[in-house]
Amino acid sequence: MSISDHRNNEYSVDDIFINRWSPRAMSGEKLPDEELFSLFEAARWAPSSYNNQPWRLIYAKRDTEHWEKLFNFLVEGNQSWVKDAAVILVLISKTTSDHNGSFMRTHSLDAGSAWENLALQGSINGLVVHGMQGFDYEKATSELNVPDEYKVEMMIAIGKPGSPEILPAKFQEIEKPSGRKSIKEIVNEGEFNFG
């Protein structure tokens, strides 16, 4: 499948932005630490307000003692394809400043920057990296012992690419890069003027 069959950029950008997408089909192969930790290294270098670096990542590799706990946070639909992932992550953000303990408005945005770095590095490495909100946030917070000043943001499945035919039928139909809104739908000069 060619990415360009599904996506067209309006202005010139590096191919990494066009080529990154969120497939679901994964092979079930294990992922060596060297490959996994290169994604964590990319996340580590994300920008953040006051360099607070509020992101925290909790991970579980398949066939380990932690896998079932994280896997069971997921809704059934996500479990149907995440079962073939090599690694599951939970992304958490610290809501307070390391400097003075005050609330950090940008904690989620900053954690999102780390997520994007991780996703782009995964794409560069030829891996499937798929973010999800389809899980039990309260259960994740409780069972991972997340302190009050932290917020569970999302889960992420990572693995080596697999054949789309292994996916449930409803996911096979959508296993292709999605398009994007036009620039004029998301950018406006001077004031909020969106439909």
Stockholm file with secondary structure:
# STOCKHOLM 1.0

chainA/1-195         MSISDHRNNEYSVDDIFINRWSPRAMSGEKLPDEELFSLFEAARWAPSSYNNQPWRLIYAKRDTEHWEKLFNFLVEGNQSWVKDAAVILVLISKTTSDHNGSFMRTHSLDAGSAWENLALQGSINGLVVHGMQGFDYEKATSELNVPDEYKVEMMIAIGKPGSPEILPAKFQEIEKPSGRKSIKEIVNEGEFNFG
#=GR chainA/1-195 SS CCGGGTCCCSSCCCHHHHHCCCCCCBCCCCCCHHHHHHHHHHHHTCCCGGGCCCEEEEEEETTSTTHHHHHTTBCHHHHHHHTTCSEEEEEEEECBCTTTCCBCTTHHHHHHHHHHHHHHHHHHTTCEEEEECCBCHHHHHHHTTCCTTEEEEEEEEEECBCCGGGSCHHHHTTCSCCCCCCHHHHCCSSSCCCC
#=GC SS_cons         CCGGGTCCCSSCCCHHHHHCCCCCCBCCCCCCHHHHHHHHHHHHTCCCGGGCCCEEEEEEETTSTTHHHHHTTBCHHHHHHHTTCSEEEEEEEECBCTTTCCBCTTHHHHHHHHHHHHHHHHHHTTCEEEEECCBCHHHHHHHTTCCTTEEEEEEEEEECBCCGGGSCHHHHTTCSCCCCCCHHHHCCSSSCCCC
//
